[in-house]
Structures are given as C-alpha cells and as structure tokens.
Amino acid sequence: MVKIYCIGGGYVGGPTIAVIALKCPHMYIVGVIDISVLPINAWNSDQVPHLRALALKKSSCNAEEKNLIFSY
C-alpha cells in the first residue's frame, strides 16, 4: 500500500499532487494536507479554485474519483 502526502495545498502542492494522482492510479492514497481550511475547501468544492489550472480540472476530477484527497 503506497501513500503519498503533500504538505500545503497552494499553487505548487495542489496541482502537483493532482498530476501524481492522475499519472499513478495504482497508488492507494495521494493527498494534500494543509493547516488552512481555505485552500482545502476550495479544492474539495465543485467550483474550480483560482489556483487550479483549467487543464488540471479534468485531470484532478478523474483522479479524485480514485485516489486523491484534500484534508486539513
């Protein structure tokens, strides 16, 4: 069982971990942990956060169904 967590859900951590989740679907859990509620709530919302590139929207939505979590 492989788990990867990124500390920080900002401009670097969120998009990076979304790509890892997309490219490595065999991993059990890929997640982002942040002490701030705002970026985590933004990533977990149905709306695209300002920090998620439009190209990543489809990628991260597909990944979220499988192995991508955002938590604080």
PDB file of N, CA, C and O in Angstrom, chain B, residues numbered from 101:
ATOM      1  N   MET B 101       0.847  -1.167   0.000  1.00  0.00           N
ATOM      2  CA  MET B 101       0.000   0.000   0.000  1.00  0.00           C
ATOM      3  C   MET B 101       0.897   1.237   0.000  1.00  0.00           C
ATOM      4  O   MET B 101       1.702   1.426   0.913  1.00  0.00           O
ATOM      5  N   VAL B 102       0.759   2.064  -1.010  1.00  0.00           N
ATOM      6  CA  VAL B 102       1.587   3.251  -1.150  1.00  0.00           C
ATOM      7  C   VAL B 102       0.747   4.481  -0.841  1.00  0.00           C
ATOM      8  O   VAL B 102      -0.355   4.638  -1.364  1.00  0.00           O
ATOM      9  N   LYS B 103       1.277   5.353   0.015  1.00  0.00           N
ATOM     10  CA  LYS B 103       0.613   6.612   0.338  1.00  0.00           C
ATOM     11  C   LYS B 103       1.602   7.747   0.124  1.00  0.00           C
ATOM     12  O   LYS B 103       2.752   7.672   0.556  1.00  0.00           O
ATOM     13  N   ILE B 104       1.149   8.791  -0.542  1.00  0.00           N
ATOM     14  CA  ILE B 104       1.950   9.991  -0.736  1.00  0.00           C
ATOM     15  C   ILE B 104       1.113  11.170  -0.269  1.00  0.00           C
ATOM     16  O   ILE B 104      -0.045  11.311  -0.659  1.00  0.00           O
ATOM     17  N   TYR B 105       1.700  12.011   0.564  1.00  0.00           N
ATOM     18  CA  TYR B 105       1.026  13.222   1.012  1.00  0.00           C
ATOM     19  C   TYR B 105       1.888  14.425   0.711  1.00  0.00           C
ATOM     20  O   TYR B 105       3.113  14.366   0.825  1.00  0.00           O
ATOM     21  N   CYS B 106       1.259  15.503   0.333  1.00  0.00           N
ATOM     22  CA  CYS B 106       1.929  16.772   0.089  1.00  0.00           C
ATOM     23  C   CYS B 106       1.504  17.720   1.204  1.00  0.00           C
ATOM     24  O   CYS B 106       0.316  17.826   1.510  1.00  0.00           O
ATOM     25  N   ILE B 107       2.453  18.400   1.803  1.00  0.00           N
ATOM     26  CA  ILE B 107       2.137  19.378   2.838  1.00  0.00           C
ATOM     27  C   ILE B 107       1.955  20.727   2.156  1.00  0.00           C
ATOM     28  O   ILE B 107       2.906  21.294   1.617  1.00  0.00           O
ATOM     29  N   GLY B 108       0.747  21.228   2.185  1.00  0.00           N
ATOM     30  CA  GLY B 108       0.423  22.513   1.569  1.00  0.00           C
ATOM     31  C   GLY B 108      -0.396  22.336   0.308  1.00  0.00           C
ATOM     32  O   GLY B 108       0.009  21.623  -0.611  1.00  0.00           O
ATOM     33  N   GLY B 109      -1.548  22.984   0.263  1.00  0.00           N
ATOM     34  CA  GLY B 109      -2.442  22.866  -0.884  1.00  0.00           C
ATOM     35  C   GLY B 109      -2.495  24.112  -1.733  1.00  0.00           C
ATOM     36  O   GLY B 109      -3.534  24.429  -2.313  1.00  0.00           O
ATOM     37  N   GLY B 110      -1.390  24.820  -1.813  1.00  0.00           N
ATOM     38  CA  GLY B 110      -1.361  26.077  -2.557  1.00  0.00           C
ATOM     39  C   GLY B 110      -1.048  25.908  -4.026  1.00  0.00           C
ATOM     40  O   GLY B 110      -1.442  24.928  -4.658  1.00  0.00           O
ATOM     41  N   TYR B 111      -0.323  26.894  -4.563  1.00  0.00           N
ATOM     42  CA  TYR B 111      -0.036  26.942  -6.001  1.00  0.00           C
ATOM     43  C   TYR B 111       0.835  25.782  -6.486  1.00  0.00           C
ATOM     44  O   TYR B 111       0.755  25.404  -7.655  1.00  0.00           O
ATOM     45  N   VAL B 112       1.654  25.221  -5.618  1.00  0.00           N
ATOM     46  CA  VAL B 112       2.552  24.138  -6.023  1.00  0.00           C
ATOM     47  C   VAL B 112       2.005  22.782  -5.596  1.00  0.00           C
ATOM     48  O   VAL B 112       1.911  21.869  -6.417  1.00  0.00           O
ATOM     49  N   GLY B 113       1.649  22.640  -4.343  1.00  0.00           N
ATOM     50  CA  GLY B 113       1.236  21.350  -3.802  1.00  0.00           C
ATOM     51  C   GLY B 113      -0.014  20.766  -4.433  1.00  0.00           C
ATOM     52  O   GLY B 113      -0.040  19.588  -4.790  1.00  0.00           O
ATOM     53  N   GLY B 114      -1.044  21.577  -4.573  1.00  0.00           N
ATOM     54  CA  GLY B 114      -2.312  21.091  -5.124  1.00  0.00           C
ATOM     55  C   GLY B 114      -2.207  20.569  -6.546  1.00  0.00           C
ATOM     56  O   GLY B 114      -2.574  19.423  -6.803  1.00  0.00           O
ATOM     57  N   PRO B 115      -1.709  21.387  -7.486  1.00  0.00           N
ATOM     58  CA  PRO B 115      -1.583  20.898  -8.863  1.00  0.00           C
ATOM     59  C   PRO B 115      -0.608  19.734  -9.003  1.00  0.00           C
ATOM     60  O   PRO B 115      -0.834  18.821  -9.798  1.00  0.00           O
ATOM     61  N   THR B 116       0.481  19.767  -8.228  1.00  0.00           N
ATOM     62  CA  THR B 116       1.473  18.688  -8.306  1.00  0.00           C
ATOM     63  C   THR B 116       0.861  17.360  -7.887  1.00  0.00           C
ATOM     64  O   THR B 116       1.037  16.350  -8.569  1.00  0.00           O
ATOM     65  N   ILE B 117       0.153  17.358  -6.783  1.00  0.00           N
ATOM     66  CA  ILE B 117      -0.414  16.114  -6.282  1.00  0.00           C
ATOM     67  C   ILE B 117      -1.559  15.637  -7.180  1.00  0.00           C
ATOM     68  O   ILE B 117      -1.802  14.433  -7.276  1.00  0.00           O
ATOM     69  N   ALA B 118      -2.270  16.566  -7.841  1.00  0.00           N
ATOM     70  CA  ALA B 118      -3.320  16.169  -8.788  1.00  0.00           C
ATOM     71  C   ALA B 118      -2.722  15.419  -9.968  1.00  0.00           C
ATOM     72  O   ALA B 118      -3.295  14.437 -10.438  1.00  0.00           O
ATOM     73  N   VAL B 119      -1.575  15.877 -10.447  1.00  0.00           N
ATOM     74  CA  VAL B 119      -0.907  15.198 -11.563  1.00  0.00           C
ATOM     75  C   VAL B 119      -0.370  13.843 -11.119  1.00  0.00           C
ATOM     76  O   VAL B 119      -0.467  12.869 -11.866  1.00  0.00           O
ATOM     77  N   ILE B 120       0.196  13.765  -9.910  1.00  0.00           N
ATOM     78  CA  ILE B 120       0.694  12.482  -9.393  1.00  0.00           C
ATOM     79  C   ILE B 120      -0.459  11.485  -9.286  1.00  0.00           C
ATOM     80  O   ILE B 120      -0.306  10.324  -9.665  1.00  0.00           O
ATOM     81  N   ALA B 121      -1.601  11.922  -8.778  1.00  0.00           N
ATOM     82  CA  ALA B 121      -2.761  11.030  -8.654  1.00  0.00           C
ATOM     83  C   ALA B 121      -3.235  10.547 -10.018  1.00  0.00           C
ATOM     84  O   ALA B 121      -3.631   9.392 -10.175  1.00  0.00           O
ATOM     85  N   LEU B 122      -3.191  11.435 -10.997  1.00  0.00           N
ATOM     86  CA  LEU B 122      -3.617  11.064 -12.343  1.00  0.00           C
ATOM     87  C   LEU B 122      -2.651  10.072 -12.984  1.00  0.00           C
ATOM     88  O   LEU B 122      -3.075   9.088 -13.590  1.00  0.00           O
ATOM     89  N   LYS B 123      -1.359  10.333 -12.848  1.00  0.00           N
ATOM     90  CA  LYS B 123      -0.344   9.515 -13.521  1.00  0.00           C
ATOM     91  C   LYS B 123      -0.042   8.213 -12.781  1.00  0.00           C
ATOM     92  O   LYS B 123       0.524   7.289 -13.367  1.00  0.00           O
ATOM     93  N   CYS B 124      -0.410   8.127 -11.504  1.00  0.00           N
ATOM     94  CA  CYS B 124      -0.116   6.932 -10.698  1.00  0.00           C
ATOM     95  C   CYS B 124      -1.399   6.388 -10.067  1.00  0.00           C
ATOM     96  O   CYS B 124      -1.531   6.405  -8.843  1.00  0.00           O
ATOM     97  N   PRO B 125      -2.338   5.910 -10.869  1.00  0.00           N
ATOM     98  CA  PRO B 125      -3.611   5.439 -10.319  1.00  0.00           C
ATOM     99  C   PRO B 125      -3.475   4.191  -9.451  1.00  0.00           C
ATOM    100  O   PRO B 125      -4.398   3.850  -8.712  1.00  0.00           O
ATOM    101  N   HIS B 126      -2.336   3.508  -9.535  1.00  0.00           N
ATOM    102  CA  HIS B 126      -2.117   2.303  -8.738  1.00  0.00           C
ATOM    103  C   HIS B 126      -1.828   2.618  -7.276  1.00  0.00           C
ATOM    104  O   HIS B 126      -1.884   1.722  -6.434  1.00  0.00           O
ATOM    105  N   MET B 127      -1.522   3.871  -6.959  1.00  0.00           N
ATOM    106  CA  MET B 127      -1.249   4.239  -5.573  1.00  0.00           C
ATOM    107  C   MET B 127      -2.553   4.270  -4.798  1.00  0.00           C
ATOM    108  O   MET B 127      -3.585   4.702  -5.312  1.00  0.00           O
ATOM    109  N   TYR B 128      -2.497   3.814  -3.572  1.00  0.00           N
ATOM    110  CA  TYR B 128      -3.696   3.696  -2.758  1.00  0.00           C
ATOM    111  C   TYR B 128      -4.273   5.067  -2.402  1.00  0.00           C
ATOM    112  O   TYR B 128      -5.459   5.314  -2.623  1.00  0.00           O
ATOM    113  N   ILE B 129      -3.452   5.952  -1.858  1.00  0.00           N
ATOM    114  CA  ILE B 129      -3.915   7.277  -1.469  1.00  0.00           C
ATOM    115  C   ILE B 129      -2.869   8.315  -1.851  1.00  0.00           C
ATOM    116  O   ILE B 129      -1.682   8.148  -1.574  1.00  0.00           O
ATOM    117  N   VAL B 130      -3.317   9.368  -2.479  1.00  0.00           N
ATOM    118  CA  VAL B 130      -2.496  10.538  -2.747  1.00  0.00           C
ATOM    119  C   VAL B 130      -3.254  11.700  -2.138  1.00  0.00           C
ATOM    120  O   VAL B 130      -4.429  11.900  -2.447  1.00  0.00           O
ATOM    121  N   GLY B 131      -2.601  12.474  -1.273  1.00  0.00           N
ATOM    122  CA  GLY B 131      -3.348  13.517  -0.592  1.00  0.00           C
ATOM    123  C   GLY B 131      -2.574  14.782  -0.334  1.00  0.00           C
ATOM    124  O   GLY B 131      -1.346  14.817  -0.418  1.00  0.00           O
ATOM    125  N   VAL B 132      -3.319  15.821  -0.018  1.00  0.00           N
ATOM    126  CA  VAL B 132      -2.768  17.114   0.357  1.00  0.00           C
ATOM    127  C   VAL B 132      -3.262  17.436   1.759  1.00  0.00           C
ATOM    128  O   VAL B 132      -4.447  17.299   2.061  1.00  0.00           O
ATOM    129  N   ILE B 133      -2.343  17.863   2.605  1.00  0.00           N
ATOM    130  CA  ILE B 133      -2.678  18.279   3.958  1.00  0.00           C
ATOM    131  C   ILE B 133      -2.262  19.735   4.100  1.00  0.00           C
ATOM    132  O   ILE B 133      -1.152  20.102   3.716  1.00  0.00           O
ATOM    133  N   ASP B 134      -3.137  20.563   4.644  1.00  0.00           N
ATOM    134  CA  ASP B 134      -2.842  21.984   4.823  1.00  0.00           C
ATOM    135  C   ASP B 134      -3.443  22.435   6.148  1.00  0.00           C
ATOM    136  O   ASP B 134      -4.509  21.958   6.539  1.00  0.00           O
ATOM    137  N   ILE B 135      -2.765  23.354   6.845  1.00  0.00           N
ATOM    138  CA  ILE B 135      -3.298  23.846   8.114  1.00  0.00           C
ATOM    139  C   ILE B 135      -4.410  24.873   7.896  1.00  0.00           C
ATOM    140  O   ILE B 135      -5.182  25.162   8.810  1.00  0.00           O
ATOM    141  N   SER B 136      -4.487  25.414   6.698  1.00  0.00           N
ATOM    142  CA  SER B 136      -5.515  26.396   6.371  1.00  0.00           C
ATOM    143  C   SER B 136      -6.731  25.701   5.764  1.00  0.00           C
ATOM    144  O   SER B 136      -6.602  24.849   4.884  1.00  0.00           O
ATOM    145  N   VAL B 137      -7.893  26.072   6.240  1.00  0.00           N
ATOM    146  CA  VAL B 137      -9.138  25.486   5.747  1.00  0.00           C
ATOM    147  C   VAL B 137      -9.474  25.992   4.341  1.00  0.00           C
ATOM    148  O   VAL B 137     -10.081  25.266   3.555  1.00  0.00           O
ATOM    149  N   LEU B 138      -9.089  27.216   4.022  1.00  0.00           N
ATOM    150  CA  LEU B 138      -9.491  27.833   2.752  1.00  0.00           C
ATOM    151  C   LEU B 138      -9.042  27.074   1.511  1.00  0.00           C
ATOM    152  O   LEU B 138      -9.883  26.777   0.662  1.00  0.00           O
ATOM    153  N   PRO B 139      -7.748  26.739   1.357  1.00  0.00           N
ATOM    154  CA  PRO B 139      -7.380  26.019   0.135  1.00  0.00           C
ATOM    155  C   PRO B 139      -7.980  24.618   0.065  1.00  0.00           C
ATOM    156  O   PRO B 139      -8.312  24.139  -1.019  1.00  0.00           O
ATOM    157  N   ILE B 140      -8.118  23.968   1.197  1.00  0.00           N
ATOM    158  CA  ILE B 140      -8.684  22.617   1.203  1.00  0.00           C
ATOM    159  C   ILE B 140     -10.161  22.663   0.807  1.00  0.00           C
ATOM    160  O   ILE B 140     -10.618  21.846   0.007  1.00  0.00           O
ATOM    161  N   ASN B 141     -10.900  23.616   1.366  1.00  0.00           N
ATOM    162  CA  ASN B 141     -12.308  23.754   0.980  1.00  0.00           C
ATOM    163  C   ASN B 141     -12.442  24.111  -0.497  1.00  0.00           C
ATOM    164  O   ASN B 141     -13.366  23.654  -1.169  1.00  0.00           O
ATOM    165  N   ALA B 142     -11.521  24.925  -0.999  1.00  0.00           N
ATOM    166  CA  ALA B 142     -11.555  25.285  -2.420  1.00  0.00           C
ATOM    167  C   ALA B 142     -11.317  24.057  -3.289  1.00  0.00           C
ATOM    168  O   ALA B 142     -12.029  23.851  -4.272  1.00  0.00           O
ATOM    169  N   TRP B 143     -10.331  23.242  -2.944  1.00  0.00           N
ATOM    170  CA  TRP B 143     -10.037  22.041  -3.730  1.00  0.00           C
ATOM    171  C   TRP B 143     -11.176  21.035  -3.652  1.00  0.00           C
ATOM    172  O   TRP B 143     -11.445  20.333  -4.627  1.00  0.00           O
ATOM    173  N   ASN B 144     -11.847  20.956  -2.514  1.00  0.00           N
ATOM    174  CA  ASN B 144     -12.939  19.994  -2.355  1.00  0.00           C
ATOM    175  C   ASN B 144     -14.269  20.488  -2.913  1.00  0.00           C
ATOM    176  O   ASN B 144     -15.229  19.721  -2.972  1.00  0.00           O
ATOM    177  N   SER B 145     -14.343  21.743  -3.320  1.00  0.00           N
ATOM    178  CA  SER B 145     -15.599  22.289  -3.834  1.00  0.00           C
ATOM    179  C   SER B 145     -15.819  21.855  -5.284  1.00  0.00           C
ATOM    180  O   SER B 145     -14.908  21.355  -5.944  1.00  0.00           O
ATOM    181  N   ASP B 146     -17.035  22.056  -5.759  1.00  0.00           N
ATOM    182  CA  ASP B 146     -17.356  21.747  -7.151  1.00  0.00           C
ATOM    183  C   ASP B 146     -16.844  22.816  -8.102  1.00  0.00           C
ATOM    184  O   ASP B 146     -16.707  22.575  -9.301  1.00  0.00           O
ATOM    185  N   GLN B 147     -16.560  23.997  -7.565  1.00  0.00           N
ATOM    186  CA  GLN B 147     -16.050  25.088  -8.384  1.00  0.00           C
ATOM    187  C   GLN B 147     -14.544  24.955  -8.521  1.00  0.00           C
ATOM    188  O   GLN B 147     -13.873  24.427  -7.634  1.00  0.00           O
ATOM    189  N   VAL B 148     -14.024  25.433  -9.629  1.00  0.00           N
ATOM    190  CA  VAL B 148     -12.583  25.363  -9.863  1.00  0.00           C
ATOM    191  C   VAL B 148     -11.909  26.473  -9.070  1.00  0.00           C
ATOM    192  O   VAL B 148     -12.196  27.647  -9.302  1.00  0.00           O
ATOM    193  N   PRO B 149     -11.011  26.132  -8.130  1.00  0.00           N
ATOM    194  CA  PRO B 149     -10.290  27.170  -7.395  1.00  0.00           C
ATOM    195  C   PRO B 149      -9.400  27.970  -8.336  1.00  0.00           C
ATOM    196  O   PRO B 149      -8.995  27.477  -9.389  1.00  0.00           O
ATOM    197  N   HIS B 150      -9.102  29.199  -7.954  1.00  0.00           N
ATOM    198  CA  HIS B 150      -8.266  30.050  -8.794  1.00  0.00           C
ATOM    199  C   HIS B 150      -6.884  29.461  -9.003  1.00  0.00           C
ATOM    200  O   HIS B 150      -6.224  29.773  -9.995  1.00  0.00           O
ATOM    201  N   LEU B 151      -6.435  28.618  -8.093  1.00  0.00           N
ATOM    202  CA  LEU B 151      -5.085  28.079  -8.207  1.00  0.00           C
ATOM    203  C   LEU B 151      -5.005  26.798  -9.021  1.00  0.00           C
ATOM    204  O   LEU B 151      -3.906  26.301  -9.272  1.00  0.00           O
ATOM    205  N   ARG B 152      -6.139  26.250  -9.441  1.00  0.00           N
ATOM    206  CA  ARG B 152      -6.114  25.039 -10.269  1.00  0.00           C
ATOM    207  C   ARG B 152      -6.157  25.453 -11.735  1.00  0.00           C
ATOM    208  O   ARG B 152      -7.079  26.149 -12.160  1.00  0.00           O
ATOM    209  N   ALA B 153      -5.193  25.038 -12.484  1.00  0.00           N
ATOM    210  CA  ALA B 153      -5.157  25.367 -13.915  1.00  0.00           C
ATOM    211  C   ALA B 153      -6.340  24.697 -14.601  1.00  0.00           C
ATOM    212  O   ALA B 153      -6.756  23.609 -14.202  1.00  0.00           O
ATOM    213  N   LEU B 154      -6.874  25.333 -15.614  1.00  0.00           N
ATOM    214  CA  LEU B 154      -8.027  24.788 -16.328  1.00  0.00           C
ATOM    215  C   LEU B 154      -7.722  23.408 -16.905  1.00  0.00           C
ATOM    216  O   LEU B 154      -8.596  22.542 -16.944  1.00  0.00           O
ATOM    217  N   ALA B 155      -6.508  23.208 -17.342  1.00  0.00           N
ATOM    218  CA  ALA B 155      -6.118  21.903 -17.886  1.00  0.00           C
ATOM    219  C   ALA B 155      -6.134  20.816 -16.824  1.00  0.00           C
ATOM    220  O   ALA B 155      -6.331  19.644 -17.147  1.00  0.00           O
ATOM    221  N   LEU B 156      -5.929  21.183 -15.557  1.00  0.00           N
ATOM    222  CA  LEU B 156      -5.915  20.196 -14.483  1.00  0.00           C
ATOM    223  C   LEU B 156      -7.314  19.850 -13.993  1.00  0.00           C
ATOM    224  O   LEU B 156      -7.492  18.850 -13.296  1.00  0.00           O
ATOM    225  N   LYS B 157      -8.304  20.654 -14.342  1.00  0.00           N
ATOM    226  CA  LYS B 157      -9.647  20.392 -13.831  1.00  0.00           C
ATOM    227  C   LYS B 157     -10.112  18.987 -14.182  1.00  0.00           C
ATOM    228  O   LYS B 157     -10.554  18.245 -13.306  1.00  0.00           O
ATOM    229  N   LYS B 158     -10.019  18.620 -15.437  1.00  0.00           N
ATOM    230  CA  LYS B 158     -10.436  17.285 -15.855  1.00  0.00           C
ATOM    231  C   LYS B 158      -9.546  16.223 -15.220  1.00  0.00           C
ATOM    232  O   LYS B 158     -10.038  15.190 -14.766  1.00  0.00           O
ATOM    233  N   SER B 159      -8.245  16.471 -15.186  1.00  0.00           N
ATOM    234  CA  SER B 159      -7.309  15.507 -14.615  1.00  0.00           C
ATOM    235  C   SER B 159      -7.610  15.251 -13.153  1.00  0.00           C
ATOM    236  O   SER B 159      -7.715  14.100 -12.731  1.00  0.00           O
ATOM    237  N   SER B 160      -7.750  16.318 -12.374  1.00  0.00           N
ATOM    238  CA  SER B 160      -7.940  16.128 -10.947  1.00  0.00           C
ATOM    239  C   SER B 160      -9.330  15.596 -10.633  1.00  0.00           C
ATOM    240  O   SER B 160      -9.498  14.878  -9.647  1.00  0.00           O
ATOM    241  N   CYS B 161     -10.334  15.927 -11.445  1.00  0.00           N
ATOM    242  CA  CYS B 161     -11.663  15.363 -11.219  1.00  0.00           C
ATOM    243  C   CYS B 161     -11.639  13.855 -11.424  1.00  0.00           C
ATOM    244  O   CYS B 161     -12.236  13.110 -10.647  1.00  0.00           O
ATOM    245  N   ASN B 162     -10.952  13.404 -12.467  1.00  0.00           N
ATOM    246  CA  ASN B 162     -10.825  11.964 -12.694  1.00  0.00           C
ATOM    247  C   ASN B 162     -10.056  11.312 -11.559  1.00  0.00           C
ATOM    248  O   ASN B 162     -10.416  10.227 -11.102  1.00  0.00           O
ATOM    249  N   ALA B 163      -9.002  11.968 -11.104  1.00  0.00           N
ATOM    250  CA  ALA B 163      -8.180  11.395 -10.048  1.00  0.00           C
ATOM    251  C   ALA B 163      -8.938  11.356  -8.727  1.00  0.00           C
ATOM    252  O   ALA B 163      -8.792  10.404  -7.961  1.00  0.00           O
ATOM    253  N   GLU B 164      -9.748  12.379  -8.448  1.00  0.00           N
ATOM    254  CA  GLU B 164     -10.476  12.427  -7.184  1.00  0.00           C
ATOM    255  C   GLU B 164     -11.412  11.241  -7.026  1.00  0.00           C
ATOM    256  O   GLU B 164     -11.683  10.812  -5.904  1.00  0.00           O
ATOM    257  N   GLU B 165     -11.900  10.715  -8.117  1.00  0.00           N
ATOM    258  CA  GLU B 165     -12.789   9.566  -8.041  1.00  0.00           C
ATOM    259  C   GLU B 165     -12.047   8.319  -7.578  1.00  0.00           C
ATOM    260  O   GLU B 165     -12.667   7.364  -7.111  1.00  0.00           O
ATOM    261  N   LYS B 166     -10.732   8.323  -7.702  1.00  0.00           N
ATOM    262  CA  LYS B 166      -9.961   7.125  -7.410  1.00  0.00           C
ATOM    263  C   LYS B 166      -9.121   7.246  -6.146  1.00  0.00           C
ATOM    264  O   LYS B 166      -9.315   6.484  -5.199  1.00  0.00           O
ATOM    265  N   ASN B 167      -8.190   8.193  -6.123  1.00  0.00           N
ATOM    266  CA  ASN B 167      -7.187   8.135  -5.070  1.00  0.00           C
ATOM    267  C   ASN B 167      -6.685   9.486  -4.571  1.00  0.00           C
ATOM    268  O   ASN B 167      -5.624   9.542  -3.951  1.00  0.00           O
ATOM    269  N   LEU B 168      -7.403  10.569  -4.817  1.00  0.00           N
ATOM    270  CA  LEU B 168      -6.923  11.895  -4.444  1.00  0.00           C
ATOM    271  C   LEU B 168      -7.785  12.493  -3.345  1.00  0.00           C
ATOM    272  O   LEU B 168      -9.003  12.592  -3.491  1.00  0.00           O
ATOM    273  N   ILE B 169      -7.152  12.894  -2.237  1.00  0.00           N
ATOM    274  CA  ILE B 169      -7.887  13.509  -1.132  1.00  0.00           C
ATOM    275  C   ILE B 169      -7.217  14.816  -0.724  1.00  0.00           C
ATOM    276  O   ILE B 169      -6.005  14.978  -0.863  1.00  0.00           O
ATOM    277  N   PHE B 170      -8.022  15.738  -0.222  1.00  0.00           N
ATOM    278  CA  PHE B 170      -7.535  17.001   0.321  1.00  0.00           C
ATOM    279  C   PHE B 170      -8.086  17.126   1.737  1.00  0.00           C
ATOM    280  O   PHE B 170      -9.289  16.974   1.950  1.00  0.00           O
ATOM    281  N   SER B 171      -7.211  17.401   2.709  1.00  0.00           N
ATOM    282  CA  SER B 171      -7.638  17.435   4.101  1.00  0.00           C
ATOM    283  C   SER B 171      -6.850  18.469   4.884  1.00  0.00           C
ATOM    284  O   SER B 171      -5.769  18.885   4.467  1.00  0.00           O
ATOM    285  N   TYR B 172      -7.389  18.878   6.009  1.00  0.00           N
ATOM    286  CA  TYR B 172      -6.686  19.786   6.915  1.00  0.00           C
ATOM    287  C   TYR B 172      -6.622  19.193   8.291  1.00  0.00           C
ATOM    288  O   TYR B 172      -6.068  19.806   9.203  1.00  0.00           O
TER     289      TYR B 172
END
